[in-house]
Amino acid sequence: MADIRADPLPPIPDNLTLPQFFLDSHDPSRPVSRGLYPWLIEDATGRPIGFEEIRTRTFGLANELKARWNIAENDTVCLFSPNDVDWPVVLWAVHRLGAILTPANPGYNAEELTHQLTLSESRLIVTHVASLPAATAAAKQAGIPLDRVVVIGAASSPRPHSTVEELVAAGLSKLPVFEERRLRPGEAKTKLALLCFSSGTTGKPKAVSVSHYAMVANIIQNKLAIGKAPRYAPGDVAFGVLPFYHVFGMVVVLHLHMYIGTTLVVVPKFSFENFLKSIQRYHVKHLMIVPPMAVLMVKSPLTKKYNLNSVKWLMSGAAPLSAELTDQLTKVIPQCAIGQGYGMTETFTTIALSPNDVIPATPGCAGVLIPGVSARVVKVDGTLAKFGEPGELLVTGPSMALGYYKNPQATAESFVDGWVRTGDEVVLNQKGEVFILDRIKAVAPAELEGHLLNHPDVADCCVVGIPHEYSGEAPLAFVVLSHVAQARVKANPAEANAIKAALIKFVADAKVDYKRLTGGVEIVDSIPKNPSGKLLRRVLRDQARAMRAKTPAKL
């Protein structure tokens, strides 16, 4: 099979930063609705926020960041917060100064955050008050002064911390202290905008380097992909509960909806009943969800208590949405078109979307390649697969990341001659439809394996990712017990279950939610390895599939 090329793209601005593209210019593909509708709605209060307020607050914050701490070109600021109406204000203020933003998972503990702060060389942290203890502990470990830990989403904060609100007010009270730089033609393609952390397959999370051009390109690509049918209109209401620190939430949920003139309801944290209430309250038309949310919509009796008739378009991403779950969801919201999106941090972000002009979408299809993307499928032997043959998906296009920050070895492995190795085993057909068969890359296995090996009961281990009804993919640990632990189990077989529970807790106590062993623990006699000692992860993944097939999950 030759490379598959999607529709071509119009020219993409290559001399604009993200805030310059959003706040200072007008692209031909963008609806003219800048001042007609709110850009954001604060879910808890119903407060609308428009273009002028966002633009003004962005300047005020940038002005004070420069005046107070001299945040400047190529400095890095960490945003460690759940969704907030000031989330884009912080992002764009940092970019106004030519600096870089690294978004962090607000569920991180201090150790995990310290790794991100250290690798990204962050000079300042913006955090929510709920995450303040972890932020201050990590700041101390990373050598960041505590007065450089700023609180978002609060009117006041304990000293020495300032709030975003205070900084905006201070910045607006003084004359400009910075001069925003205009990029040279082509410079946006290499000008670093974001350091987004991605677990990958080995070691601790890696920082993915993303340019301003990559994000602008993907927003335009998404707009063209959804523009084939009149599904979106300025003034429509969309729901913003998926986390903005994650690339799906940042690009597709936050930036794309603001770009196309859709009003986005900003929700800090997912609660299923509040999710249903807000859909009803704001007459939400567009839902961006992940499969666990779809499972709740299908299974929970709460769904029937609320009017969801306003929802006309639902897109699921971050993990495959099965054909069976899609069918069940259609029965819950029959008036709604359901599609999927597919992408990853390294491709920043979307590679494929369900086409708006083909409803219902092909069952089990992750989407069709969006404009500007080229793809090829490579078999294990290195040859190109034919249509319908499985292999690893490689893609290229204008939104590809620049590589892994300060990690040339990992960059060389995943970014090859302009192509990104997705790590996904797929099948492509002649329509350009993508069907994901398996994750070749597991769920951050090396990090979890290293942690498990610190437990005295573990002699060897291997972690694989398995399909999971609620979380999409779950880590499962195969563990070889130490001689002492084996003796305990031999003396009392019930001890095996106690050890499994202890190992699950051992990981849960140290890792953020999505890294926990939600797939469980299996005790084995040995871990299969090749002659050079490399873990044969695929063997254990196949074994896990066989185990799962004996007790299939049911909707």
C-alpha positions in Angstrom: 0.0 0.0 0.0 1.4 3.4 -0.9 1.1 6.3 1.4 -2.4 7.6 2.0 -2.8 11.3 1.7 -5.8 13.2 3.0 -7.1 16.4 1.4 -4.6 19.2 1.0 -4.6 22.3 3.3 -4.8 26.0 2.6 -1.8 28.1 3.6 -1.2 28.0 7.4 0.2 31.1 9.2 3.8 30.4 10.0 4.8 33.7 11.6 2.2 33.9 14.5 2.2 32.7 18.1 -0.9 31.1 19.4 -2.3 34.3 21.1 -1.5 36.3 18.0 -3.4 33.8 15.9 -6.4 33.8 18.3 -6.6 37.3 19.6 -5.0 39.6 17.0 -5.7 38.1 13.5 -8.5 36.6 11.5 -8.0 33.4 9.4 -10.3 32.9 6.4 -11.5 29.6 7.7 -12.7 31.1 11.0 -16.4 32.3 11.5 -16.7 36.0 12.2 -18.2 35.9 15.6 -15.6 37.5 17.9 -17.9 39.8 19.8 -21.3 38.2 19.2 -21.2 35.3 21.7 -19.4 34.5 24.9 -16.3 32.4 24.4 -16.5 30.7 27.7 -19.1 30.1 30.5 -18.0 29.3 34.0 -20.1 26.3 34.9 -20.5 26.8 38.6 -21.8 30.4 38.3 -23.1 30.7 34.7 -20.8 33.7 34.2 -20.1 34.4 30.5 -16.7 35.5 29.4 -16.2 37.2 26.0 -13.3 38.0 23.7 -12.5 41.4 25.1 -12.3 40.2 28.7 -10.0 37.3 27.7 -7.8 39.6 25.6 -7.5 42.2 28.3 -6.8 39.7 31.1 -4.1 38.1 28.9 -2.3 41.4 28.6 -2.6 42.2 32.3 -1.2 38.9 33.4 1.6 39.0 30.8 2.5 42.5 31.9 2.8 41.5 35.6 4.7 38.3 34.9 7.3 40.4 33.1 7.3 43.2 35.7 7.5 41.0 38.8 9.6 38.0 37.7 11.0 39.0 34.3 9.4 36.0 32.6 10.9 36.3 29.1 11.7 34.5 25.9 12.1 30.7 26.2 11.5 30.7 30.0 9.1 27.9 31.1 6.0 28.3 33.2 4.1 25.3 34.6 0.3 25.3 34.7 -0.7 22.8 37.3 -4.5 23.2 37.5 -7.8 21.7 36.6 -10.0 23.4 34.0 -10.6 27.1 34.7 -11.9 30.0 32.7 -8.4 31.6 33.2 -6.6 28.6 31.8 -6.3 30.1 28.3 -5.4 33.4 29.8 -2.4 31.9 31.6 -1.4 30.0 28.5 -1.6 33.0 26.2 0.0 35.4 28.7 3.0 33.2 28.8 3.1 33.1 25.0 2.8 36.9 24.8 6.2 37.0 26.5 7.8 34.5 24.1 7.9 31.9 26.9 6.9 28.2 27.0 4.1 26.6 29.0 4.2 23.1 30.3 0.7 21.8 31.5 0.7 19.3 34.3 -1.9 16.8 35.5 -3.5 18.4 38.6 -3.7 14.9 40.1 0.1 14.5 40.2 1.8 14.1 43.6 4.9 16.1 44.5 7.4 13.6 43.2 5.7 13.4 39.8 5.4 17.2 39.5 9.0 17.6 40.5 10.1 15.5 37.6 8.1 17.7 35.2 9.4 21.0 36.8 13.0 19.8 36.7 13.0 18.5 33.1 11.1 21.5 31.8 13.3 23.9 33.8 10.2 25.8 35.0 10.7 29.1 36.6 7.1 29.6 37.9 4.1 27.5 38.8 0.4 28.4 38.4 -1.7 26.1 40.5 -5.2 25.6 41.9 -5.6 25.9 45.7 -6.5 22.2 45.9 -3.2 21.3 44.4 -1.2 23.9 46.4 0.4 21.4 48.9 1.8 19.3 46.1 2.9 22.4 44.2 4.8 23.9 47.1 6.4 20.6 48.0 7.5 20.2 44.3 8.7 23.8 44.1 11.0 23.3 47.1 12.5 20.1 45.5 12.9 21.9 42.2 14.4 25.0 43.7 11.6 27.3 42.8 11.0 30.1 45.3 7.5 29.8 47.0 6.5 33.3 45.9 6.6 32.0 42.4 3.8 29.6 43.1 0.7 31.4 41.9 -2.9 30.4 42.6 -5.6 30.3 39.9 -9.3 30.3 40.4 -9.3 32.1 43.8 -9.7 35.7 45.0 -7.2 35.3 47.7 -4.4 32.9 48.7 -2.0 32.3 51.7 1.2 34.3 51.5 3.7 34.3 50.0 1.5 33.2 47.1 -0.3 35.6 44.8 -3.4 34.9 42.7 -3.9 35.2 39.0 -6.6 37.8 39.8 -4.1 39.9 41.8 -1.5 39.7 39.0 -4.0 40.7 36.3 -5.1 43.7 38.3 -1.5 44.7 39.0 -0.6 44.3 35.3 -3.5 46.4 34.1 -2.6 49.2 36.5 0.8 49.9 34.9 2.0 50.8 31.5 3.3 48.0 29.2 6.7 46.7 30.4 7.2 44.3 27.5 7.2 44.5 23.8 5.7 41.4 22.1 7.9 40.0 19.4 6.7 39.3 15.9 8.0 36.0 14.5 9.9 35.9 11.3 8.2 34.0 8.3 8.6 30.3 9.1 9.7 30.8 12.7 6.5 29.5 14.2 7.4 26.1 12.9 10.3 25.8 15.3 9.3 28.3 18.0 8.6 26.2 21.1 5.1 26.8 22.6 4.5 23.8 24.8 6.2 21.0 26.7 3.5 18.3 27.0 4.4 15.3 29.0 3.7 11.8 27.5 4.5 8.6 29.3 5.7 6.6 26.3 7.1 3.1 26.8 10.3 3.6 28.9 11.3 5.4 32.0 9.6 8.5 33.4 7.3 10.7 31.3 9.0 12.5 28.4 8.4 16.1 27.4 7.0 16.5 23.9 8.2 19.7 22.3 5.3 21.4 20.4 5.6 24.5 18.2 3.1 27.3 17.8 2.7 26.3 14.1 1.8 22.7 15.0 -1.1 23.8 17.2 -2.4 26.4 14.8 -2.2 23.8 12.0 -4.2 21.2 13.9 -6.9 23.7 14.8 -7.3 24.6 11.1 -7.2 20.9 10.2 -9.9 20.1 12.7 -12.0 23.0 11.4 -11.8 21.8 7.8 -12.5 18.2 8.9 -15.8 19.2 10.7 -16.7 21.8 8.1 -18.0 19.4 5.5 -21.5 19.5 7.0 -23.2 22.4 8.8 -23.1 20.8 12.2 -21.3 23.6 14.1 -22.6 27.2 14.1 -21.4 30.2 16.1 -23.3 30.5 19.3 -23.7 26.8 19.8 -22.8 25.5 23.3 -20.2 22.9 23.9 -19.1 21.2 27.1 -15.6 21.5 28.4 -15.0 18.9 31.1 -12.2 17.0 29.6 -8.9 18.2 31.1 -7.2 21.0 29.3 -3.8 19.8 30.4 -4.3 16.8 28.1 -3.9 17.4 24.4 -7.4 16.3 23.5 -8.9 18.7 26.0 -6.4 21.5 25.1 -6.7 21.4 21.3 -10.0 19.9 20.4 -12.2 20.9 23.4 -10.7 24.3 24.4 -9.0 25.9 21.3 -11.1 24.4 18.5 -14.4 25.5 20.0 -13.2 29.0 20.7 -11.9 29.1 17.1 -15.2 28.1 15.5 -17.3 30.5 17.6 -18.8 27.9 19.9 -19.4 28.9 23.5 -17.6 26.5 25.9 -18.9 25.6 29.3 -15.8 25.2 31.5 -16.0 22.5 34.1 -13.1 21.9 36.6 -13.9 18.4 37.5 -16.1 15.6 36.2 -19.1 14.6 38.3 -21.7 12.5 36.3 -24.8 14.1 37.8 -23.4 17.6 37.5 -22.5 16.7 33.9 -26.1 15.8 33.1 -27.4 18.9 35.0 -25.2 21.2 33.0 -26.2 19.7 29.7 -29.8 20.4 30.6 -29.1 23.8 32.1 -27.0 25.2 29.2 -28.7 23.4 26.3 -25.4 21.9 25.3 -25.3 20.9 21.7 -21.8 19.4 21.4 -20.2 16.9 23.7 -16.6 15.8 23.8 -16.2 12.7 26.0 -14.0 9.7 26.6 -15.3 6.1 26.8 -15.7 6.0 30.6 -18.2 8.8 30.3 -20.1 6.9 27.6 -20.2 3.9 29.9 -21.9 6.0 32.6 -24.4 7.5 30.1 -25.4 4.0 29.0 -25.5 2.3 32.5 -26.5 4.9 35.0 -30.1 5.3 36.0 -29.4 9.0 36.5 -29.3 9.5 32.7 -33.1 9.1 32.4 -33.7 11.9 34.9 -32.4 14.7 32.7 -33.3 16.1 29.3 -30.4 15.5 26.9 -32.4 16.4 23.7 -30.2 19.4 23.0 -27.2 17.2 22.3 -26.8 16.8 18.5 -23.1 15.9 18.1 -21.0 13.7 20.4 -17.3 12.9 19.8 -15.3 10.4 21.8 -11.6 10.4 22.0 -8.5 9.4 24.0 -9.3 5.7 23.7 -11.3 3.6 21.2 -15.1 3.6 21.5 -16.3 0.1 20.7 -19.1 -0.6 18.1 -21.1 -2.2 20.9 -20.8 0.8 23.2 -21.6 3.2 20.3 -24.8 1.2 19.6 -25.9 1.4 23.2 -25.2 5.1 23.3 -27.3 5.7 20.2 -30.3 4.3 22.1 -29.7 6.7 25.0 -29.4 9.8 22.8 -31.1 8.8 19.5 -31.2 12.4 18.1 -27.4 12.7 18.4 -24.7 11.8 15.8 -21.8 9.9 17.4 -18.3 10.0 16.1 -14.7 9.4 17.2 -11.5 11.2 17.1 -8.0 9.8 17.1 -4.6 11.4 17.8 -1.8 11.6 20.3 0.5 14.1 21.9 3.3 13.4 19.5 1.0 14.3 16.5 -0.5 17.2 18.3 -3.2 16.2 18.2 -5.8 14.9 15.8 -4.9 12.4 13.1 -8.4 11.2 12.2 -12.1 12.2 12.8 -15.4 10.7 12.0 -16.6 12.5 8.9 -19.6 14.8 9.5 -21.1 13.9 6.1 -21.2 10.1 6.8 -23.6 9.4 9.7 -23.6 6.9 11.3 -19.9 6.4 11.1 -18.5 3.0 10.3 -18.8 0.9 13.5 -15.5 0.6 15.3 -13.8 3.2 13.1 -11.6 5.7 14.9 -12.1 8.2 12.1 -10.9 9.3 8.7 -7.6 10.9 8.1 -8.1 14.7 8.4 -6.8 17.2 5.8 -3.1 17.5 5.6 -2.3 14.1 7.1 -0.4 11.4 5.3 -0.2 7.9 6.6 1.4 4.5 6.0 1.1 1.2 7.7 4.3 -0.8 8.3 4.3 -4.5 9.0 6.7 -6.2 11.5 9.1 -7.1 8.8 9.4 -3.4 7.8 7.4 -3.7 4.5 4.4 -1.6 3.8 1.0 -3.2 4.5 -1.7 -3.4 1.9 -5.2 -2.1 2.5 -6.8 -4.3 5.2 -3.5 -5.7 6.5 -2.4 -4.9 10.1 0.7 -3.0 11.0 2.0 0.0 12.9 0.6 3.4 11.8 3.1 6.1 10.8 1.9 9.6 10.1 3.2 12.9 9.0 1.7 16.4 8.6 2.0 20.0 9.7 1.0 19.4 13.3 3.7 16.9 14.2 5.7 17.6 17.4 9.3 18.6 17.2 10.5 15.6 19.2 11.2 14.8 22.9 12.7 17.7 24.8 16.4 17.0 25.7 16.0 13.3 24.7 17.6 12.7 21.3 17.5 8.9 21.7 13.8 8.7 22.3 13.2 11.3 19.5 15.2 9.2 17.0 13.1 6.1 17.9 9.6 7.8 17.5 10.3 10.6 15.0 11.8 9.1 11.8 12.5 11.2 8.7 9.5 13.5 9.3 7.2 10.6 10.2 5.8 9.8 13.7 5.6 6.2 14.8 2.3 6.1 16.7 2.8 2.7 18.4 -0.7 1.7 17.4 -1.4 -1.5 15.4 -4.1 -0.5 12.9 -5.8 -1.4 9.6 -6.4 1.3 7.0 -8.9 0.9 4.2 -9.1 2.7 0.8 -11.5 5.3 2.3 -8.8 6.4 4.7 -10.7 5.0 7.7 -8.5 4.0 10.6 -9.3 0.9 12.7 -7.2 0.5 15.9 -6.4 -3.1 16.7 -4.0 -2.9 19.5 -1.6 -0.6 21.4 1.9 -1.6 20.6 3.0 0.8 23.3 1.7 -0.2 26.7 0.6 2.1 29.6 3.8 3.6 30.9 5.1 0.1 31.8 8.8 0.8 32.7 7.8 3.4 35.3 5.4 1.0 37.0 7.8 -1.9 36.7 10.6 0.1 38.3 8.3 1.0 41.2 7.1 -2.6 41.7 10.6 -3.9 41.8 11.2 -1.8 44.9 8.6 -3.9 46.7 10.2 -6.7 48.8 7.7 -9.3 47.5 8.6 -8.8 43.9 11.5 -10.5 42.1 10.6 -9.7 38.6 7.6 -8.1 36.7 6.2 -6.9 33.5 3.3 -4.4 33.0 1.1 -4.5 29.9 -1.9 -2.5 28.8 -5.2 -4.3 28.4 -8.6 -3.1 27.1 -10.8 -1.8 29.9 -14.5 -1.0 29.7 -14.3 2.1 31.9 -10.8 3.5 31.4 -10.2 2.5 27.8 -6.8 0.8 28.7 -5.7 -0.4 32.1 -2.2 -1.5 33.4 -2.0 -5.1 34.4 1.1 -6.4 36.2 2.5 -9.9 35.8 4.7 -10.5 38.9 7.2 -13.1 39.9 7.3 -13.4 43.7 10.5 -13.3 45.7 11.6 -16.5 47.4 10.3 -15.3 50.8 6.9 -14.4 49.3 6.7 -17.7 47.5 7.3 -19.5 50.8 4.4 -17.6 52.4 2.1 -18.5 49.6 3.1 -22.1 49.7 2.3 -22.2 53.4 -1.0 -20.4 53.0 -2.4 -20.1 49.4 -4.7 -17.3 50.6 -1.6 -15.1 51.0 -1.5 -14.7 47.2 -4.6 -12.5 47.2 -3.2 -10.5 50.1 0.0 -9.9 48.1 -1.9 -8.8 45.0 -3.9 -6.3 47.1 -0.7 -5.0 48.7 0.9 -4.4 45.3 -2.1 -2.6 44.0 -2.0 -0.4 47.0 1.8 0.1 46.7 1.3 1.6 43.3 -1.9 3.5 44.2 -0.1 5.2 47.1 2.7 6.5 44.8 1.1 7.2 41.4 -1.6 9.3 39.8 -4.9 7.7 39.1 -4.4 6.7 35.5 -1.1 4.9 36.3 -2.7 2.6 38.9 -3.0 -1.1 38.4 -6.7 -1.0 37.4 -6.1 -4.1 35.3 -4.9 -6.0 38.4 -2.0 -8.3 39.3 -1.3 -11.8 38.1 1.3 -13.9 39.8 3.5 -16.0 37.4 6.4 -18.3 37.6 8.6 -16.3 35.2 8.6 -13.4 32.8 9.2 -14.3 29.1 12.3 -12.6 27.7 14.4 -12.9 24.5 18.0 -14.0 24.6 19.2 -10.4 25.1 17.0 -10.1 28.1 14.3 -7.9 26.6 10.8 -8.4 28.0 8.5 -10.2 25.5 5.6 -7.9 26.4 3.5 -9.0 23.5 3.5 -12.6 24.8 2.0 -11.5 28.1 -0.4 -9.1 26.4 -1.8 -12.1 24.4 -2.0 -14.1 27.6 -3.9 -11.3 29.3 -6.3 -11.2 26.3 -6.9 -14.9 26.6 -7.7 -14.5 30.3 -10.0 -11.6 29.6 -11.9 -13.6 26.9 -12.9 -16.2 29.5 -14.7 -13.5 31.5 -15.7 -10.9 29.0 -17.1 -7.5 30.2 -20.7 -6.8 29.5 -22.5 -3.5 29.0 
